[in-house]
Amino acid sequence: MILARVTDTGIECTINRFIFQSRFMNVVKVLMERGNQFVVSRNKPIEEQVLDIISSFNQGIKDVELKGYGREIDRTVDVYNVLKEKLGDGVVLVDVSIGSEFKDKRRVSYLLFRLRKSF
């Protein structure tokens, strides 16, 4: 998760519990753009993944990509359904994509939801 805040000396970013300080806005902009994709995993509970997405919406990110690979595709749908149940009309499904990518010399299927905050 990426958190950014403006301080007296510049901008402080927290990325996965590591703190970076930068005086350049473009560095933070690149980090924020990378922070809008969430890859669903089986290691993390569904509720925690939903909370991460809601937290990113509250931090000002308007568009989020929710992506699941292989066996996590069904879990991706579960995360979306719980998110929709919690936020209702506050989240809009913009696009759904399916496809495959090469990972570790193997072709792996994925499901990608593009979501937009509407509150």
C-alpha positions in Angstrom: 0.0 0.0 0.0 1.2 3.5 -0.8 0.6 6.4 1.5 1.8 9.9 0.7 1.7 13.1 2.7 3.1 16.5 2.4 5.6 17.6 5.1 7.6 20.8 5.7 10.6 19.3 4.0 8.9 17.7 1.0 6.8 14.6 0.5 6.9 11.5 2.6 5.8 8.2 1.0 5.2 5.0 2.8 5.4 2.0 0.5 4.7 -1.4 2.1 5.9 -0.1 5.5 9.1 1.5 4.0 9.3 5.3 4.3 10.8 7.4 1.5 11.1 11.1 1.4 11.1 13.1 -1.8 11.1 16.7 -2.8 10.0 15.9 -6.3 6.3 15.6 -7.1 6.9 13.4 -10.2 8.4 10.7 -8.1 5.3 10.5 -5.9 3.1 10.7 -9.0 4.8 7.6 -10.5 4.5 5.8 -7.2 0.8 6.7 -6.9 0.1 5.4 -10.4 1.6 2.1 -9.6 -0.4 1.9 -6.4 -3.7 1.6 -8.0 -3.4 -2.1 -9.0 -4.2 -4.7 -6.5 -3.3 -8.4 -7.2 -5.5 -10.8 -5.3 -3.7 -13.5 -3.3 -4.8 -16.4 -1.2 -2.5 -15.5 1.6 -4.5 -12.4 2.6 -8.1 -12.6 3.8 -10.8 -11.2 1.5 -11.9 -8.6 4.0 -8.3 -7.2 4.3 -8.0 -6.9 0.5 -11.3 -5.0 0.4 -10.1 -2.8 3.2 -6.9 -2.0 1.2 -9.0 -0.9 -1.8 -11.4 1.2 0.3 -8.3 2.8 2.0 -6.9 3.7 -1.4 -10.2 5.3 -2.4 -10.1 7.3 0.8 -6.6 8.5 0.1 -7.7 10.1 -3.2 -7.1 7.3 -5.8 -10.1 7.4 -8.1 -9.4 4.4 -10.4 -8.3 1.0 -9.1 -7.5 -2.2 -11.0 -8.3 -5.5 -9.3 -6.4 -8.4 -10.8 -6.4 -12.2 -10.2 -4.2 -14.8 -11.8 -4.9 -18.5 -12.3 -6.5 -20.0 -9.2 -7.1 -16.6 -7.7 -9.6 -15.6 -10.4 -12.6 -16.9 -8.3 -11.2 -15.0 -5.3 -11.0 -11.8 -7.4 -14.7 -12.1 -8.1 -15.3 -12.6 -4.3 -13.3 -9.5 -3.5 -15.3 -7.5 -6.0 -18.6 -8.8 -4.7 -17.7 -7.9 -1.1 -16.5 -4.5 -2.2 -19.7 -3.9 -4.1 -21.8 -5.1 -1.1 -20.0 -2.7 1.3 -19.9 0.4 -1.0 -23.0 -0.1 -3.1 -23.2 2.7 -5.7 -20.0 4.2 -4.3 -18.0 2.0 -6.7 -18.6 1.6 -10.4 -17.4 -1.3 -12.6 -15.7 0.4 -15.6 -14.3 -2.5 -17.4 -13.7 -6.3 -17.2 -10.8 -7.9 -19.1 -9.7 -11.5 -19.4 -6.4 -12.6 -20.9 -3.2 -14.4 -20.2 0.4 -13.4 -19.5 3.7 -15.2 -19.3 4.9 -15.8 -15.7 7.8 -18.0 -15.0 7.9 -19.3 -18.5 4.2 -20.4 -18.3 1.1 -18.8 -19.7 -1.2 -17.8 -16.8 -4.8 -16.6 -17.2 -6.0 -13.5 -15.5 -9.2 -11.5 -14.7 -8.9 -7.7 -14.4 -11.6 -5.5 -13.0 -11.3 -1.7 -13.5 -13.2 0.1 -10.7 -13.9 3.8 -10.2 -14.9 5.6 -7.0 -18.1 7.5 -7.4 -18.6 9.0 -4.0 
